[in-house]
């Protein structure tokens, strides 16, 4: 019997990040700013672990390479959007607009990744490989979360 696959973990993370985004969008700006570091931590750990474990492997697959490069560009835009939100002064009129834009980019990335890249990856990788990648992904994600623990540490 196999454990969870990389697909299972990515789907779980996509749902968790989407829920974080929905909570931020539903909250007042003050409350959303309090929630933002947790989103930054979760999304950063997800993206960096995915890049290292899955994207790094798929860059060597000719069928997936173009989509991986596009995905890396999307992740860079997401990082820039997070940084932009963090740097906006409190009370800036652009806050809700920028948050909505970030949420759209993140959800769009997840949708395209699931429909295109993960479809290609499922064809390229066996169930055993997908399970092995899940183990490596969890380890990398945990390492990154430890590195980012200062973002969500109690103050």
C-alpha positions as a LaTeX table, in Angstrom:
\begin{tabular}{lrrr}
\hline
Residue & $x$ (\AA) & $y$ (\AA) & $z$ (\AA) \\
\hline
Unk1 & 0.00 & 0.00 & 0.00 \\
Unk2 & 1.33 & 3.39 & $-1.00$ \\
Unk3 & 1.25 & 6.50 & 1.18 \\
Unk4 & 0.04 & 9.90 & $-0.01$ \\
Unk5 & 1.30 & 11.01 & $-3.40$ \\
Unk6 & 2.68 & 14.38 & $-4.39$ \\
Unk7 & $-0.68$ & 14.99 & $-6.10$ \\
Unk8 & $-2.54$ & 14.44 & $-2.81$ \\
Unk9 & $-0.26$ & 16.86 & $-0.98$ \\
Unk10 & $-0.40$ & 19.56 & $-3.63$ \\
Unk11 & $-4.20$ & 19.38 & $-3.72$ \\
Unk12 & $-4.31$ & 19.63 & 0.08 \\
Unk13 & $-1.99$ & 22.65 & 0.02 \\
Unk14 & $-3.95$ & 24.33 & $-2.76$ \\
Unk15 & $-7.13$ & 23.99 & $-0.71$ \\
Unk16 & $-5.43$ & 25.31 & 2.45 \\
Unk17 & $-3.90$ & 28.32 & 0.68 \\
Unk18 & $-7.23$ & 29.08 & $-1.04$ \\
Unk19 & $-8.94$ & 29.00 & 2.37 \\
Unk20 & $-6.27$ & 31.35 & 3.77 \\
Unk21 & $-6.88$ & 33.74 & 0.88 \\
Unk22 & $-10.65$ & 33.63 & 1.39 \\
Unk23 & $-10.19$ & 34.41 & 5.10 \\
Unk24 & $-7.96$ & 37.39 & 4.28 \\
Unk25 & $-10.43$ & 38.70 & 1.71 \\
Unk26 & $-13.34$ & 38.38 & 4.16 \\
Unk27 & $-11.47$ & 40.12 & 6.99 \\
Unk28 & $-11.00$ & 43.80 & 7.71 \\
Unk29 & $-7.65$ & 45.17 & 6.60 \\
Unk30 & $-6.32$ & 45.14 & 10.19 \\
Unk31 & $-7.34$ & 41.51 & 10.71 \\
Unk32 & $-6.05$ & 40.54 & 7.25 \\
Unk33 & $-2.67$ & 42.09 & 8.00 \\
Unk34 & $-2.50$ & 39.92 & 11.13 \\
Unk35 & $-3.24$ & 36.82 & 9.01 \\
Unk36 & $-0.84$ & 37.73 & 6.19 \\
Unk37 & 2.38 & 36.30 & 7.73 \\
Unk38 & 0.78 & 32.86 & 8.03 \\
Unk39 & $-0.24$ & 33.00 & 4.36 \\
Unk40 & 3.26 & 34.11 & 3.37 \\
Unk41 & 4.75 & 31.21 & 5.33 \\
Unk42 & 2.36 & 28.59 & 3.91 \\
Unk43 & 2.54 & 29.79 & 0.33 \\
Unk44 & 6.32 & 30.21 & 0.42 \\
Unk45 & 6.87 & 26.73 & 1.90 \\
Unk46 & 4.48 & 25.24 & $-0.67$ \\
Unk47 & 6.07 & 27.02 & $-3.63$ \\
Unk48 & 9.70 & 26.45 & $-2.68$ \\
Unk49 & 9.19 & 22.77 & $-1.86$ \\
Unk50 & 7.25 & 22.26 & $-5.09$ \\
Unk51 & 9.99 & 23.99 & $-7.08$ \\
Unk52 & 12.75 & 21.92 & $-5.48$ \\
Unk53 & 11.05 & 18.54 & $-5.57$ \\
Unk54 & 8.59 & 18.44 & $-8.46$ \\
Unk55 & 9.49 & 21.28 & $-10.80$ \\
Unk56 & 13.20 & 20.43 & $-10.58$ \\
Unk57 & 12.43 & 16.89 & $-11.73$ \\
Unk58 & 9.96 & 17.90 & $-14.44$ \\
Unk59 & 12.36 & 20.40 & $-16.00$ \\
Unk60 & 14.09 & 17.34 & $-17.44$ \\
Unk61 & 10.90 & 16.06 & $-19.09$ \\
Unk62 & 10.54 & 17.56 & $-22.56$ \\
Unk63 & 6.73 & 17.39 & $-22.46$ \\
Unk64 & 6.51 & 19.36 & $-19.21$ \\
Unk65 & 9.45 & 21.77 & $-19.50$ \\
Unk66 & 7.56 & 24.71 & $-21.04$ \\
Unk67 & 4.76 & 24.45 & $-18.49$ \\
Unk68 & 7.30 & 24.22 & $-15.63$ \\
Unk69 & 9.01 & 27.41 & $-16.80$ \\
Unk70 & 5.62 & 29.13 & $-17.01$ \\
Unk71 & 4.77 & 27.86 & $-13.52$ \\
Unk72 & 8.04 & 29.22 & $-12.15$ \\
Unk73 & 7.18 & 32.61 & $-13.64$ \\
Unk74 & 3.75 & 32.49 & $-12.02$ \\
Unk75 & 5.31 & 31.66 & $-8.66$ \\
Unk76 & 7.63 & 34.64 & $-9.04$ \\
Unk77 & 4.61 & 36.91 & $-9.71$ \\
Unk78 & 2.93 & 35.49 & $-6.61$ \\
Unk79 & 6.02 & 36.26 & $-4.52$ \\
Unk80 & 6.05 & 39.80 & $-5.87$ \\
Unk81 & 2.35 & 40.16 & $-5.04$ \\
Unk82 & 2.91 & 38.99 & $-1.47$ \\
Unk83 & 5.83 & 41.38 & $-1.10$ \\
Unk84 & 3.73 & 44.22 & $-2.50$ \\
Unk85 & 0.97 & 43.55 & 0.05 \\
Unk86 & 3.44 & 43.41 & 2.92 \\
Unk87 & 4.92 & 46.76 & 1.92 \\
Unk88 & 1.64 & 48.66 & 1.45 \\
Unk89 & 1.14 & 51.20 & 4.23 \\
Unk90 & $-1.77$ & 50.54 & 6.59 \\
Unk91 & $-4.93$ & 52.17 & 5.29 \\
Unk92 & $-3.72$ & 52.32 & 1.68 \\
Unk93 & $-6.70$ & 52.35 & $-0.68$ \\
Unk94 & $-4.98$ & 49.75 & $-2.88$ \\
Unk95 & $-5.01$ & 47.04 & $-0.16$ \\
Unk96 & $-8.23$ & 45.23 & $-1.11$ \\
Unk97 & $-7.55$ & 45.62 & $-4.84$ \\
Unk98 & $-4.04$ & 44.16 & $-4.51$ \\
Unk99 & $-5.25$ & 41.34 & $-2.25$ \\
Unk100 & $-7.97$ & 40.44 & $-4.76$ \\
Unk101 & $-5.39$ & 40.51 & $-7.57$ \\
Unk102 & $-3.04$ & 38.24 & $-5.63$ \\
Unk103 & $-5.88$ & 35.82 & $-4.86$ \\
Unk104 & $-6.80$ & 35.68 & $-8.55$ \\
Unk105 & $-3.19$ & 35.00 & $-9.60$ \\
Unk106 & $-2.77$ & 32.26 & $-6.96$ \\
Unk107 & $-6.05$ & 30.54 & $-7.80$ \\
Unk108 & $-5.30$ & 30.81 & $-11.52$ \\
Unk109 & $-1.88$ & 29.26 & $-10.97$ \\
Unk110 & $-3.41$ & 26.37 & $-9.03$ \\
Unk111 & $-6.09$ & 25.82 & $-11.69$ \\
Unk112 & $-3.65$ & 25.79 & $-14.62$ \\
Unk113 & $-1.11$ & 23.71 & $-12.73$ \\
Unk114 & $-3.73$ & 21.07 & $-11.94$ \\
Unk115 & $-5.18$ & 21.02 & $-15.45$ \\
Unk116 & $-1.92$ & 21.09 & $-17.38$ \\
Unk117 & 1.31 & 20.46 & $-15.50$ \\
Unk118 & 0.05 & 17.85 & $-13.06$ \\
Unk119 & $-1.69$ & 16.02 & $-15.89$ \\
Unk120 & 1.65 & 15.79 & $-17.70$ \\
Unk121 & 3.43 & 14.84 & $-14.48$ \\
Unk122 & 0.98 & 12.01 & $-13.79$ \\
Unk123 & 1.80 & 10.60 & $-17.22$ \\
Unk124 & 5.54 & 10.89 & $-16.65$ \\
Unk125 & 5.73 & 9.48 & $-13.11$ \\
Unk126 & 4.73 & 6.17 & $-11.59$ \\
Unk127 & 2.73 & 5.83 & $-8.37$ \\
Unk128 & 5.91 & 4.82 & $-6.56$ \\
Unk129 & 7.71 & 7.93 & $-7.81$ \\
Unk130 & 4.75 & 10.12 & $-6.84$ \\
Unk131 & 4.81 & 8.65 & $-3.34$ \\
Unk132 & 8.58 & 9.15 & $-3.07$ \\
Unk133 & 8.18 & 12.75 & $-4.21$ \\
Unk134 & 5.53 & 13.24 & $-1.52$ \\
Unk135 & 7.98 & 12.18 & 1.17 \\
Unk136 & 10.66 & 14.50 & $-0.19$ \\
Unk137 & 8.14 & 17.34 & $-0.59$ \\
Unk138 & 6.99 & 17.04 & 3.05 \\
Unk139 & 10.59 & 17.05 & 4.30 \\
Unk140 & 11.50 & 20.08 & 2.19 \\
Unk141 & 8.33 & 21.91 & 3.18 \\
Unk142 & 9.02 & 21.25 & 6.89 \\
Unk143 & 12.58 & 22.54 & 6.50 \\
Unk144 & 11.37 & 25.71 & 4.81 \\
Unk145 & 8.67 & 26.27 & 7.44 \\
Unk146 & 11.34 & 26.06 & 10.15 \\
Unk147 & 13.39 & 28.65 & 8.26 \\
Unk148 & 10.33 & 30.91 & 8.06 \\
Unk149 & 9.16 & 30.39 & 11.63 \\
Unk150 & 10.10 & 33.96 & 12.52 \\
Unk151 & 7.27 & 35.19 & 10.28 \\
Unk152 & 4.56 & 33.60 & 12.41 \\
Unk153 & 6.25 & 33.46 & 15.82 \\
Unk154 & 4.23 & 35.03 & 18.63 \\
Unk155 & 5.24 & 38.60 & 19.29 \\
\hline
\end{tabular}
